Amino acid sequence: MRISSLQAFNNGLQGIQRNYAAAIRTNEQINSGNRILTPADDPVASVRLLQLDQQQNMLAQYKGNLSAANSSLAQEESALNSVNNIMLRVREIAGEAGNGALSQADRQSLAVELQEREDELLGLMNTRDARGEYMFGGFQGKTQPFERAPDGSYTYQGDDGQRKIQIGSSLNIAIGDSGKQVFENIPNAARLKSELATPVPAGSSLAVSQPLVQDEINYSGDPAFPANGVEVRFADPAAVPPGDPKDYAVYASPYTDGDEPLQSGRLDNDAGRPDTLTFRGVVMQFEGEPAGGESIQVEALPNSEKQGVLDTIAQLRMALEDNTDSPQGKRDTRDAVAAALSNIDHAMVSIDSTRGSIGARMNVIETTLNNNEEVALVNKSVQAELREIDYPEALSKLAFQSIVLEAAQQSFVKVSQLNLFDKIR
């Protein structure tokens, strides 16, 4: 095979350039600290590094979301703690108002403080979060959730939505609770009414309190309180055979002759002390002396299954303000206090349940944050293994490449001096 001088020169020059480029490349890797300078250096590792970078960016976003979620829940928890403190004081006021020895002036004094607590509670329930949105408005963060009507009642203007934020690849967490769920969907103990049928038998002084649902499990259990209500009938002394006026029986409504009683009982002989009837979770009291033949209809009030916290307090306040010291006024006050105490207890259960849920969510946030930090550390470790250079190996490689480059240069010098005319001289 014939090799021309030009070919020899070109081959030698290309060898020098290749070895020089390899040495320079290794030197660049050492200077940058990275093994991979372009995807061509290691296509598989480059793709894996791109995936790890994307995962790291997602973890950084989740970290920001976790911080925002924790701040929102901490603010909500603080607001609910304040609400709970107010509810405790309202319950104390309700308990004081139940003292039968208080005069109307005394009850009105309690109503003044109750008004202040009511206003304070309204402000807390309309709290704004760090973004300037109403905390308990559901998805309607720009609309004030609770508004007071001219008649003193309250309306909820938000919805029952629950805002969530993503804190993991497949994990979302609620960062708030709607006011409807926390403050409005409260079981109303006073959702039944009682009515003494007229005409009342002559000589009867019987009076009946408002029924209260004090045991929700028994009320809706099996057997449940009849959907159409009940009728309490006192024995008629004029019947054949005659009955004792103090005996009564509870029937499912509507009552027809011959129905079997669901429950029966008897009033005691102390007409000055109220008698209590408890039937399937419902409690009501009888006062006075029955003449016999009385009938009391107990049925549900329409649209009264639930009642908001503010409405419960407002109704108690108005009762304390308006009820007189008459026997009927005192009975109305007693009923209002009993209903308020039960409803306040139900509301505090709802508030405590929400606070417990917030605590559980904050625990999830803390756990997720720790897990994400561990994943981020592993991620960075894997990235370092794929991207960073092994300095001892690289320095050894550079030294070897330098030797090869020097050898190529010396070889080129020798080859370039091969000339036939030099031998003829």
C-alpha positions as a Markdown table, in Angstrom:
| # | Residue | x | y | z |
|---|---|---|---|---|
| 1 | Met | 0.0 | 0.0 | 0.0 |
| 2 | Arg | 1.3 | 3.4 | -1.0 |
| 3 | Ile | 1.2 | 6.2 | 1.5 |
| 4 | Ser | 1.8 | 9.7 | 0.3 |
| 5 | Ser | 3.5 | 12.4 | 2.4 |
| 6 | Leu | 0.2 | 14.4 | 2.5 |
| 7 | Gln | -1.6 | 11.4 | 3.9 |
| 8 | Ala | 1.1 | 10.8 | 6.5 |
| 9 | Phe | 0.9 | 14.4 | 7.5 |
| 10 | Asn | -2.9 | 14.4 | 7.7 |
| 11 | Asn | -3.0 | 11.2 | 9.8 |
| 12 | Gly | -0.5 | 12.5 | 12.2 |
| 13 | Leu | -2.3 | 15.9 | 12.5 |
| 14 | Gln | -5.7 | 14.2 | 13.1 |
| 15 | Gly | -4.2 | 11.9 | 15.8 |
| 16 | Ile | -2.8 | 14.9 | 17.6 |
| 17 | Gln | -6.1 | 16.8 | 17.4 |
| 18 | Arg | -8.1 | 13.8 | 18.7 |
| 19 | Asn | -5.8 | 13.3 | 21.6 |
| 20 | Tyr | -5.7 | 17.0 | 22.3 |
| 21 | Ala | -9.5 | 17.3 | 22.2 |
| 22 | Ala | -9.8 | 14.3 | 24.6 |
| 23 | Ala | -7.4 | 15.9 | 27.1 |
| 24 | Ile | -9.1 | 19.3 | 26.8 |
| 25 | Arg | -12.5 | 17.6 | 27.4 |
| 26 | Thr | -11.2 | 15.8 | 30.5 |
| 27 | Asn | -9.8 | 19.1 | 31.7 |
| 28 | Glu | -13.1 | 20.8 | 31.3 |
| 29 | Gln | -14.8 | 18.1 | 33.3 |
| 30 | Ile | -12.3 | 18.5 | 36.1 |
| 31 | Asn | -12.7 | 22.3 | 36.1 |
| 32 | Ser | -16.6 | 22.1 | 36.1 |
| 33 | Gly | -16.8 | 19.2 | 38.5 |
| 34 | Asn | -19.4 | 17.5 | 36.2 |
| 35 | Arg | -18.9 | 14.3 | 34.2 |
| 36 | Ile | -21.7 | 15.2 | 31.8 |
| 37 | Leu | -21.2 | 18.5 | 29.9 |
| 38 | Thr | -23.6 | 17.7 | 27.0 |
| 39 | Pro | -26.2 | 15.0 | 26.6 |
| 40 | Ala | -23.9 | 13.2 | 24.2 |
| 41 | Asp | -21.5 | 12.4 | 27.0 |
| 42 | Asp | -24.1 | 10.0 | 28.5 |
| 43 | Pro | -27.5 | 10.0 | 26.9 |
| 44 | Val | -29.1 | 7.6 | 29.4 |
| 45 | Ala | -27.8 | 9.5 | 32.4 |
| 46 | Ser | -28.8 | 12.8 | 30.8 |
| 47 | Val | -32.4 | 11.7 | 30.5 |
| 48 | Arg | -32.4 | 10.4 | 34.1 |
| 49 | Leu | -31.0 | 13.8 | 35.3 |
| 50 | Leu | -33.7 | 15.6 | 33.4 |
| 51 | Gln | -36.4 | 13.5 | 35.2 |
| 52 | Leu | -34.7 | 14.1 | 38.5 |
| 53 | Asp | -34.6 | 17.8 | 37.9 |
| 54 | Gln | -38.3 | 17.8 | 37.2 |
| 55 | Gln | -39.0 | 15.9 | 40.3 |
| 56 | Gln | -36.9 | 18.3 | 42.3 |
| 57 | Asn | -38.9 | 21.2 | 41.0 |
| 58 | Met | -42.1 | 19.5 | 41.9 |
| 59 | Leu | -40.9 | 18.9 | 45.4 |
| 60 | Ala | -40.0 | 22.6 | 45.7 |
| 61 | Gln | -43.6 | 23.5 | 44.6 |
| 62 | Tyr | -45.0 | 21.0 | 47.1 |
| 63 | Lys | -42.9 | 22.5 | 49.8 |
| 64 | Gly | -44.4 | 25.9 | 49.1 |
| 65 | Asn | -47.9 | 24.4 | 49.1 |
| 66 | Leu | -47.3 | 22.6 | 52.4 |
| 67 | Ser | -46.1 | 25.9 | 54.0 |
| 68 | Ala | -49.2 | 27.7 | 52.7 |
| 69 | Ala | -51.5 | 25.0 | 53.8 |
| 70 | Asn | -50.0 | 24.9 | 57.3 |
| 71 | Ser | -50.3 | 28.6 | 57.6 |
| 72 | Ser | -54.0 | 28.6 | 56.6 |
| 73 | Leu | -54.8 | 25.7 | 58.9 |
| 74 | Ala | -53.0 | 27.4 | 61.8 |
| 75 | Gln | -55.0 | 30.6 | 61.3 |
| 76 | Glu | -58.2 | 28.7 | 61.1 |
| 77 | Glu | -57.3 | 26.8 | 64.3 |
| 78 | Ser | -56.6 | 30.1 | 66.1 |
| 79 | Ala | -60.0 | 31.5 | 65.0 |
| 80 | Leu | -61.8 | 28.3 | 66.2 |
| 81 | Asn | -60.0 | 28.4 | 69.5 |
| 82 | Ser | -61.3 | 31.9 | 70.0 |
| 83 | Val | -64.8 | 30.8 | 69.0 |
| 84 | Asn | -64.7 | 27.9 | 71.4 |
| 85 | Asn | -63.8 | 30.3 | 74.3 |
| 86 | Ile | -66.7 | 32.5 | 73.4 |
| 87 | Met | -69.0 | 29.5 | 73.3 |
| 88 | Leu | -67.9 | 28.4 | 76.8 |
| 89 | Arg | -68.8 | 31.9 | 78.1 |
| 90 | Val | -72.1 | 31.8 | 76.3 |
| 91 | Arg | -72.9 | 28.5 | 77.9 |
| 92 | Glu | -72.1 | 29.9 | 81.3 |
| 93 | Ile | -74.5 | 32.8 | 80.6 |
| 94 | Ala | -77.2 | 30.4 | 79.5 |
| 95 | Gly | -76.7 | 28.4 | 82.7 |
| 96 | Glu | -77.0 | 31.5 | 84.8 |
| 97 | Ala | -80.2 | 32.6 | 82.9 |
| 98 | Gly | -81.8 | 29.3 | 83.9 |
| 99 | Asn | -81.9 | 30.3 | 87.5 |
| 100 | Gly | -85.6 | 30.7 | 88.3 |
| 101 | Ala | -84.8 | 33.2 | 91.0 |
| 102 | Leu | -83.6 | 35.9 | 88.5 |
| 103 | Ser | -85.9 | 38.8 | 87.7 |
| 104 | Gln | -86.5 | 40.2 | 84.3 |
| 105 | Ala | -84.0 | 42.9 | 85.0 |
| 106 | Asp | -81.4 | 40.3 | 85.8 |
| 107 | Arg | -82.1 | 38.4 | 82.7 |
| 108 | Gln | -81.8 | 41.6 | 80.6 |
| 109 | Ser | -78.4 | 42.3 | 82.1 |
| 110 | Leu | -77.3 | 38.9 | 81.0 |
| 111 | Ala | -78.7 | 39.6 | 77.5 |
| 112 | Val | -76.5 | 42.7 | 77.3 |
| 113 | Glu | -73.3 | 40.6 | 77.7 |
| 114 | Leu | -74.8 | 38.0 | 75.4 |
| 115 | Gln | -75.2 | 40.6 | 72.7 |
| 116 | Glu | -71.5 | 41.5 | 73.0 |
| 117 | Arg | -70.5 | 37.9 | 72.7 |
| 118 | Glu | -72.8 | 37.5 | 69.7 |
| 119 | Asp | -71.2 | 40.4 | 67.9 |
| 120 | Glu | -67.7 | 39.1 | 68.8 |
| 121 | Leu | -68.6 | 35.7 | 67.4 |
| 122 | Leu | -70.0 | 37.2 | 64.2 |
| 123 | Gly | -66.7 | 38.9 | 63.7 |
| 124 | Leu | -64.7 | 35.7 | 64.1 |
| 125 | Met | -67.0 | 33.8 | 61.8 |
| 126 | Asn | -66.3 | 36.4 | 59.1 |
| 127 | Thr | -62.5 | 36.3 | 59.6 |
| 128 | Arg | -60.4 | 36.8 | 56.5 |
| 129 | Asp | -57.3 | 34.7 | 55.8 |
| 130 | Ala | -53.8 | 35.8 | 54.7 |
| 131 | Arg | -55.1 | 36.2 | 51.1 |
| 132 | Gly | -57.8 | 38.6 | 52.1 |
| 133 | Glu | -60.6 | 36.0 | 51.5 |
| 134 | Tyr | -63.2 | 35.0 | 54.0 |
| 135 | Met | -62.0 | 31.9 | 55.8 |
| 136 | Phe | -65.4 | 30.2 | 56.3 |
| 137 | Gly | -67.1 | 31.2 | 53.0 |
| 138 | Gly | -66.4 | 27.9 | 51.2 |
| 139 | Phe | -65.6 | 28.6 | 47.6 |
| 140 | Gln | -67.2 | 32.1 | 47.9 |
| 141 | Gly | -64.1 | 33.6 | 49.4 |
| 142 | Lys | -64.9 | 37.1 | 48.3 |
| 143 | Thr | -68.4 | 37.1 | 49.8 |
| 144 | Gln | -69.0 | 37.8 | 53.5 |
| 145 | Pro | -70.4 | 34.5 | 54.7 |
| 146 | Phe | -72.5 | 35.5 | 57.7 |
| 147 | Glu | -75.0 | 38.5 | 57.6 |
| 148 | Arg | -77.4 | 39.7 | 60.2 |
| 149 | Ala | -81.0 | 40.3 | 59.0 |
| 150 | Pro | -83.1 | 43.2 | 60.4 |
| 151 | Asp | -85.1 | 40.8 | 62.5 |
| 152 | Gly | -82.0 | 39.6 | 64.3 |
| 153 | Ser | -81.7 | 36.3 | 62.5 |
| 154 | Tyr | -78.6 | 35.3 | 60.4 |
| 155 | Thr | -78.1 | 34.0 | 56.9 |
| 156 | Tyr | -75.2 | 32.2 | 55.4 |
| 157 | Gln | -74.1 | 33.6 | 52.1 |
| 158 | Gly | -71.3 | 31.1 | 51.3 |
| 159 | Asp | -71.4 | 27.5 | 50.1 |
| 160 | Asp | -70.3 | 24.2 | 51.5 |
| 161 | Gly | -67.2 | 23.9 | 49.3 |
| 162 | Gln | -63.9 | 23.0 | 50.8 |
| 163 | Arg | -60.8 | 24.5 | 49.2 |
| 164 | Lys | -57.9 | 22.1 | 48.7 |
| 165 | Ile | -54.3 | 22.3 | 47.7 |
| 166 | Gln | -51.9 | 19.6 | 46.2 |
| 167 | Ile | -49.1 | 18.6 | 48.5 |
| 168 | Gly | -48.0 | 15.4 | 46.7 |
| 169 | Ser | -48.2 | 13.7 | 43.4 |
| 170 | Ser | -51.5 | 12.1 | 44.4 |
| 171 | Leu | -52.3 | 13.9 | 47.6 |
| 172 | Asn | -54.6 | 16.9 | 48.1 |
| 173 | Ile | -55.4 | 18.4 | 51.5 |
| 174 | Ala | -58.2 | 20.7 | 52.6 |
| 175 | Ile | -56.9 | 24.1 | 53.7 |
| 176 | Gly | -60.2 | 25.3 | 55.2 |
| 177 | Asp | -63.7 | 24.4 | 56.3 |
| 178 | Ser | -67.0 | 26.0 | 55.2 |
| 179 | Gly | -69.0 | 27.9 | 57.7 |
| 180 | Lys | -72.0 | 25.9 | 56.7 |
| 181 | Gln | -70.4 | 22.7 | 57.9 |
| 182 | Val | -68.9 | 24.1 | 61.1 |
| 183 | Phe | -71.5 | 26.6 | 62.3 |
| 184 | Glu | -74.7 | 26.0 | 60.4 |
| 185 | Asn | -75.3 | 22.2 | 60.1 |
| 186 | Ile | -75.9 | 21.9 | 63.9 |
| 187 | Pro | -78.7 | 19.5 | 65.0 |
| 188 | Asn | -81.5 | 21.7 | 66.5 |
| 189 | Ala | -82.7 | 20.2 | 69.8 |
| 190 | Ala | -85.8 | 22.4 | 69.5 |
| 191 | Arg | -87.0 | 21.1 | 66.2 |
| 192 | Leu | -90.3 | 19.8 | 67.6 |
| 193 | Lys | -93.4 | 21.6 | 68.9 |
| 194 | Ser | -96.1 | 20.6 | 71.4 |
| 195 | Glu | -99.6 | 21.9 | 71.4 |
| 196 | Leu | -102.3 | 21.3 | 74.0 |
| 197 | Ala | -105.6 | 20.5 | 72.1 |
| 198 | Thr | -108.5 | 22.8 | 72.7 |
| 199 | Pro | -110.9 | 23.0 | 74.3 |
| 200 | Val | -109.0 | 22.3 | 77.5 |
| 201 | Pro | -111.1 | 20.3 | 80.0 |
| 202 | Ala | -112.6 | 22.3 | 82.8 |
| 203 | Gly | -110.5 | 22.5 | 85.9 |
| 204 | Ser | -107.3 | 21.6 | 84.1 |
| 205 | Ser | -104.1 | 23.6 | 84.8 |
| 206 | Leu | -101.9 | 21.3 | 82.7 |
| 207 | Ala | -99.0 | 23.1 | 80.8 |
| 208 | Val | -96.4 | 21.4 | 78.6 |
| 209 | Ser | -92.9 | 22.6 | 77.7 |
| 210 | Gln | -91.4 | 22.6 | 74.3 |
| 211 | Pro | -90.1 | 19.1 | 73.4 |
| 212 | Leu | -86.3 | 18.8 | 73.1 |
| 213 | Val | -84.4 | 16.2 | 71.2 |
| 214 | Gln | -81.7 | 15.3 | 73.7 |
| 215 | Asp | -80.6 | 11.9 | 72.4 |
| 216 | Glu | -80.0 | 12.0 | 68.7 |
| 217 | Ile | -79.2 | 8.3 | 68.6 |
| 218 | Asn | -82.4 | 7.2 | 70.2 |
| 219 | Tyr | -84.4 | 9.8 | 68.2 |
| 220 | Ser | -83.3 | 8.4 | 64.9 |
| 221 | Gly | -82.6 | 4.8 | 66.0 |
| 222 | Asp | -84.7 | 1.7 | 65.7 |
| 223 | Pro | -87.5 | 2.2 | 66.6 |
| 224 | Ala | -87.2 | 5.9 | 65.7 |
| 225 | Phe | -89.4 | 8.7 | 66.8 |
| 226 | Pro | -92.5 | 8.6 | 64.6 |
| 227 | Ala | -92.1 | 10.7 | 61.5 |
| 228 | Asn | -95.6 | 12.2 | 61.9 |
| 229 | Gly | -95.1 | 12.9 | 65.6 |
| 230 | Val | -96.9 | 11.5 | 68.6 |
| 231 | Glu | -100.0 | 12.3 | 70.7 |
| 232 | Val | -99.9 | 12.2 | 74.5 |
| 233 | Arg | -103.4 | 11.5 | 75.9 |
| 234 | Phe | -104.4 | 11.7 | 79.5 |
| 235 | Ala | -106.9 | 9.2 | 80.9 |
| 236 | Asp | -110.5 | 10.5 | 80.9 |
| 237 | Pro | -112.3 | 10.0 | 84.3 |
| 238 | Ala | -115.6 | 10.2 | 82.4 |
| 239 | Ala | -114.8 | 7.2 | 80.3 |
| 240 | Val | -116.1 | 3.7 | 80.9 |
| 241 | Pro | -114.3 | 2.4 | 82.9 |
| 242 | Pro | -113.1 | 5.7 | 84.3 |
| 243 | Gly | -109.5 | 6.6 | 84.1 |
| 244 | Asp | -107.1 | 8.3 | 86.4 |
| 245 | Pro | -106.4 | 11.9 | 85.2 |
| 246 | Lys | -102.7 | 11.5 | 86.1 |
| 247 | Asp | -102.3 | 8.6 | 83.8 |
| 248 | Tyr | -101.1 | 9.2 | 80.3 |
| 249 | Ala | -100.1 | 7.3 | 77.2 |
| 250 | Val | -98.1 | 8.1 | 74.1 |
| 251 | Tyr | -99.5 | 7.1 | 70.7 |
| 252 | Ala | -98.2 | 7.5 | 67.2 |
| 253 | Ser | -99.9 | 10.3 | 65.2 |
| 254 | Pro | -102.6 | 10.3 | 63.9 |
| 255 | Tyr | -104.3 | 8.6 | 66.8 |
| 256 | Thr | -107.4 | 6.5 | 66.3 |
| 257 | Asp | -109.5 | 4.6 | 68.8 |
| 258 | Gly | -108.0 | 1.2 | 69.6 |
| 259 | Asp | -104.4 | 2.1 | 68.9 |
| 260 | Glu | -101.8 | 0.4 | 71.2 |
| 261 | Pro | -99.8 | 3.0 | 73.2 |
| 262 | Leu | -96.1 | 3.2 | 72.5 |
| 263 | Gln | -95.4 | 4.2 | 76.0 |
| 264 | Ser | -97.4 | 5.0 | 79.2 |
| 265 | Gly | -96.7 | 6.9 | 82.4 |
| 266 | Arg | -98.2 | 8.7 | 85.4 |
| 267 | Leu | -97.7 | 12.1 | 86.9 |
| 268 | Asp | -96.7 | 12.3 | 90.5 |
| 269 | Asn | -98.9 | 13.8 | 93.2 |
| 270 | Asp | -96.8 | 17.0 | 93.6 |
| 271 | Ala | -98.5 | 19.4 | 91.3 |
| 272 | Gly | -95.9 | 22.1 | 92.1 |
| 273 | Arg | -93.0 | 20.1 | 90.7 |
| 274 | Pro | -92.7 | 19.4 | 86.9 |
| 275 | Asp | -92.9 | 15.9 | 85.6 |
| 276 | Thr | -90.6 | 14.7 | 82.8 |
| 277 | Leu | -91.6 | 12.5 | 79.9 |
| 278 | Thr | -88.7 | 10.9 | 77.9 |
| 279 | Phe | -89.7 | 9.1 | 74.8 |
| 280 | Arg | -87.2 | 7.9 | 72.1 |
| 281 | Gly | -84.7 | 10.6 | 72.8 |
| 282 | Val | -87.3 | 13.4 | 73.2 |
| 283 | Val | -87.8 | 15.1 | 76.6 |
| 284 | Met | -90.7 | 17.3 | 77.6 |
| 285 | Gln | -92.1 | 18.5 | 80.9 |
| 286 | Phe | -95.6 | 18.7 | 82.3 |
| 287 | Glu | -96.6 | 21.3 | 84.9 |
| 288 | Gly | -99.9 | 21.8 | 86.7 |
| 289 | Glu | -102.8 | 19.5 | 87.5 |
| 290 | Pro | -104.5 | 17.6 | 84.7 |
| 291 | Ala | -108.3 | 17.2 | 84.8 |
| 292 | Gly | -108.3 | 14.2 | 82.5 |
| 293 | Gly | -109.0 | 13.9 | 78.8 |
| 294 | Glu | -106.2 | 16.3 | 77.7 |
| 295 | Ser | -104.5 | 15.7 | 74.4 |
| 296 | Ile | -101.1 | 17.0 | 73.5 |
| 297 | Gln | -99.8 | 16.9 | 69.9 |
| 298 | Val | -96.1 | 16.7 | 69.3 |
| 299 | Glu | -94.8 | 17.2 | 65.8 |
| 300 | Ala | -91.8 | 18.5 | 63.9 |
| 301 | Leu | -91.4 | 22.2 | 63.1 |
| 302 | Pro | -90.9 | 22.7 | 59.3 |
| 303 | Asn | -87.3 | 23.5 | 58.2 |
| 304 | Ser | -86.0 | 23.3 | 61.7 |
| 305 | Glu | -83.7 | 20.2 | 61.6 |
| 306 | Lys | -80.6 | 22.3 | 61.7 |
| 307 | Gln | -79.9 | 25.7 | 63.3 |
| 308 | Gly | -76.8 | 27.9 | 63.2 |
| 309 | Val | -74.8 | 28.9 | 66.2 |
| 310 | Leu | -75.6 | 32.6 | 65.8 |
| 311 | Asp | -79.3 | 32.0 | 65.6 |
| 312 | Thr | -79.2 | 29.9 | 68.8 |
| 313 | Ile | -77.5 | 32.7 | 70.7 |
| 314 | Ala | -79.8 | 35.4 | 69.2 |
| 315 | Gln | -82.9 | 33.4 | 70.1 |
| 316 | Leu | -81.7 | 33.0 | 73.7 |
| 317 | Arg | -80.8 | 36.7 | 73.9 |
| 318 | Met | -84.2 | 37.8 | 72.7 |
| 319 | Ala | -85.9 | 35.5 | 75.1 |
| 320 | Leu | -84.0 | 37.0 | 78.0 |
| 321 | Glu | -84.8 | 40.5 | 76.8 |
| 322 | Asp | -88.5 | 40.0 | 76.2 |
| 323 | Asn | -89.9 | 37.3 | 78.5 |
| 324 | Thr | -91.7 | 38.7 | 81.6 |
| 325 | Asp | -91.8 | 37.4 | 85.1 |
| 326 | Ser | -95.3 | 35.9 | 84.6 |
| 327 | Pro | -95.7 | 32.1 | 84.9 |
| 328 | Gln | -95.9 | 31.7 | 81.1 |
| 329 | Gly | -92.9 | 34.1 | 80.7 |
| 330 | Lys | -90.8 | 32.0 | 83.1 |
| 331 | Arg | -91.8 | 28.8 | 81.2 |
| 332 | Asp | -90.8 | 30.4 | 77.9 |
| 333 | Thr | -87.5 | 31.4 | 79.4 |
| 334 | Arg | -86.9 | 27.9 | 80.8 |
| 335 | Asp | -87.6 | 26.4 | 77.3 |
| 336 | Ala | -85.4 | 28.9 | 75.6 |
| 337 | Val | -82.5 | 28.2 | 78.1 |
| 338 | Ala | -82.9 | 24.4 | 77.7 |
| 339 | Ala | -82.9 | 24.6 | 73.9 |
| 340 | Ala | -79.9 | 26.9 | 73.9 |
| 341 | Leu | -77.9 | 24.7 | 76.2 |
| 342 | Ser | -78.5 | 21.6 | 74.1 |
| 343 | Asn | -77.8 | 23.5 | 70.8 |
| 344 | Ile | -74.6 | 25.1 | 72.2 |
| 345 | Asp | -73.4 | 21.7 | 73.3 |
| 346 | His | -74.1 | 20.4 | 69.7 |
| 347 | Ala | -72.2 | 23.4 | 68.3 |
| 348 | Met | -69.2 | 22.9 | 70.5 |
| 349 | Val | -69.1 | 19.2 | 69.4 |
| 350 | Ser | -69.0 | 20.4 | 65.8 |
| 351 | Ile | -66.3 | 23.0 | 66.5 |
| 352 | Asp | -64.2 | 20.5 | 68.4 |
| 353 | Ser | -64.6 | 18.0 | 65.6 |
| 354 | Thr | -63.4 | 20.6 | 63.1 |
| 355 | Arg | -60.4 | 21.4 | 65.4 |
| 356 | Gly | -59.6 | 17.7 | 65.5 |
| 357 | Ser | -59.7 | 17.5 | 61.8 |
| 358 | Ile | -57.4 | 20.5 | 61.5 |
| 359 | Gly | -54.9 | 18.8 | 63.8 |
| 360 | Ala | -55.0 | 15.6 | 61.8 |
| 361 | Arg | -54.4 | 17.6 | 58.6 |
| 362 | Met | -51.5 | 19.5 | 60.1 |
| 363 | Asn | -50.0 | 16.1 | 61.1 |
| 364 | Val | -50.3 | 15.0 | 57.5 |
| 365 | Ile | -48.6 | 18.1 | 56.4 |
| 366 | Glu | -45.7 | 17.6 | 58.8 |
| 367 | Thr | -45.3 | 14.0 | 57.8 |
| 368 | Thr | -45.5 | 14.8 | 54.1 |
| 369 | Leu | -43.0 | 17.6 | 54.5 |
| 370 | Asn | -40.5 | 15.3 | 56.2 |
| 371 | Asn | -41.0 | 12.6 | 53.5 |
| 372 | Asn | -40.5 | 15.2 | 50.7 |
| 373 | Glu | -37.3 | 16.4 | 52.3 |
| 374 | Glu | -36.0 | 12.8 | 52.5 |
| 375 | Val | -36.9 | 12.3 | 48.9 |
| 376 | Ala | -35.2 | 15.5 | 47.9 |
| 377 | Leu | -32.0 | 14.4 | 49.7 |
| 378 | Val | -32.0 | 11.0 | 47.9 |
| 379 | Asn | -32.8 | 12.9 | 44.6 |
| 380 | Lys | -29.8 | 15.1 | 45.1 |
| 381 | Ser | -27.6 | 12.2 | 46.0 |
| 382 | Val | -28.6 | 10.3 | 42.8 |
| 383 | Gln | -28.0 | 13.4 | 40.7 |
| 384 | Ala | -24.6 | 13.8 | 42.2 |
| 385 | Glu | -23.7 | 10.2 | 41.3 |
| 386 | Leu | -24.9 | 10.7 | 37.8 |
| 387 | Arg | -23.5 | 14.2 | 37.1 |
| 388 | Glu | -20.5 | 14.8 | 39.2 |
| 389 | Ile | -17.0 | 13.6 | 38.2 |
| 390 | Asp | -14.8 | 11.2 | 40.0 |
| 391 | Tyr | -11.7 | 13.3 | 40.5 |
| 392 | Pro | -9.1 | 10.6 | 41.1 |
| 393 | Glu | -10.3 | 8.7 | 38.0 |
| 394 | Ala | -10.4 | 12.0 | 35.9 |
| 395 | Leu | -6.9 | 13.0 | 37.0 |
| 396 | Ser | -5.5 | 9.6 | 36.1 |
| 397 | Lys | -7.3 | 9.8 | 32.8 |
| 398 | Leu | -5.9 | 13.2 | 32.1 |
| 399 | Ala | -2.4 | 12.1 | 32.9 |
| 400 | Phe | -2.8 | 9.1 | 30.6 |
| 401 | Gln | -4.2 | 11.3 | 27.8 |
| 402 | Ser | -1.3 | 13.8 | 28.2 |
| 403 | Ile | 1.2 | 10.9 | 27.8 |
| 404 | Val | -0.7 | 9.7 | 24.7 |
| 405 | Leu | -0.8 | 13.3 | 23.3 |
| 406 | Glu | 3.0 | 13.7 | 23.8 |
| 407 | Ala | 3.6 | 10.4 | 22.2 |
| 408 | Ala | 1.5 | 11.4 | 19.2 |
| 409 | Gln | 3.4 | 14.6 | 18.9 |
| 410 | Gln | 6.8 | 12.9 | 19.0 |
| 411 | Ser | 5.6 | 10.3 | 16.6 |
| 412 | Phe | 4.5 | 13.0 | 14.2 |
| 413 | Val | 7.8 | 14.7 | 14.4 |
| 414 | Lys | 9.6 | 11.4 | 13.5 |
| 415 | Val | 7.3 | 10.6 | 10.7 |
| 416 | Ser | 7.5 | 14.2 | 9.2 |
| 417 | Gln | 11.3 | 13.8 | 9.0 |
| 418 | Leu | 11.2 | 10.6 | 6.9 |
| 419 | Asn | 12.4 | 11.8 | 3.5 |
| 420 | Leu | 14.2 | 9.7 | 0.8 |
| 421 | Phe | 16.5 | 12.6 | -0.2 |
| 422 | Asp | 17.8 | 12.7 | 3.3 |
| 423 | Lys | 19.1 | 9.1 | 2.8 |
| 424 | Ile | 20.7 | 9.9 | -0.6 |
| 425 | Arg | 22.7 | 12.9 | 0.8 |
